[in-house]
Amino acid sequence: MKKAIINQTECVACGACEKVCPRKAITIFHGIYADVNKDLCVGCKKCEKVCPASVIQVVQKEVVS
């Protein structure tokens, strides 16, 4: 299972990732940083590809049962 993670301290809050997310899993908070709703993210990598600051990575997450 893949999920996006964002380096929030380096995020420029441009909103590019929020616009391309097909699941609406990314939200810009207070114009400062982006955050990912892990329950909605499907790891499609669209956000990672469009991020101008290169602060988004889609990584393999362990499934906890």
LINNORNOR-V811623 format. One record per residue. N is the residue number from 0. RES is the residue in three letters. SS is DSSP state (hx for helix, st for strand, lp for the rest). PSI is psi as a letter, one per 20 degrees, with the letter a starting at -180 (* if undefined). D_LAST is the distance of its C-alpha to the last C-alpha in Angstrom with 2 decimals. Layout:
n = {N	N}
res = {RES	RES}
ss = {SS	SS}
psi = {PSI	PSI}
d_last = {D_LAST	D_LAST}
//
This chain:
n = {0	1	2	3	4	5	6	7	8	9	10	11	12	13	14	15	16	17	18	19	20	21	22	23	24	25	26	27	28	29	30	31	32	33	34	35	36	37	38	39	40	41	42	43	44	45	46	47	48	49	50	51	52	53	54	55	56	57	58	59	60	61	62	63	64}
res = {MET	LYS	LYS	ALA	ILE	ILE	ASN	GLN	THR	GLU	CYS	VAL	ALA	CYS	GLY	ALA	CYS	GLU	LYS	VAL	CYS	PRO	ARG	LYS	ALA	ILE	THR	ILE	PHE	HIS	GLY	ILE	TYR	ALA	ASP	VAL	ASN	LYS	ASP	LEU	CYS	VAL	GLY	CYS	LYS	LYS	CYS	GLU	LYS	VAL	CYS	PRO	ALA	SER	VAL	ILE	GLN	VAL	VAL	GLN	LYS	GLU	VAL	VAL	SER}
ss = {lp	st	st	st	st	st	lp	lp	lp	lp	lp	lp	lp	lp	lp	hx	hx	hx	hx	hx	lp	lp	lp	lp	lp	st	st	st	st	lp	lp	lp	st	st	st	st	lp	lp	lp	lp	lp	lp	lp	lp	lp	hx	hx	hx	hx	hx	lp	lp	lp	lp	lp	st	st	st	st	st	lp	lp	lp	lp	lp}
psi = {p	q	q	q	q	p	n	h	h	i	p	j	l	h	j	g	g	h	h	i	o	i	j	k	i	p	p	p	p	k	j	g	r	q	q	p	o	h	h	h	p	j	k	i	j	h	g	g	h	i	o	h	i	l	j	p	p	o	q	p	q	q	p	p	*}
d_last = {12.94	15.95	16.82	20.18	20.99	24.47	26.70	27.98	30.84	32.31	31.64	34.97	33.64	35.64	33.39	33.40	29.61	29.45	32.08	30.49	26.90	26.63	23.71	25.41	22.45	24.91	27.25	30.17	30.48	34.03	35.35	33.95	30.58	27.92	24.35	21.38	19.21	15.84	14.90	18.10	18.39	18.05	19.43	22.79	24.73	27.60	27.41	27.40	30.47	32.44	31.96	35.47	34.33	31.69	29.15	26.20	23.89	21.21	18.70	15.71	12.52	9.51	6.36	3.77	0.00}
//
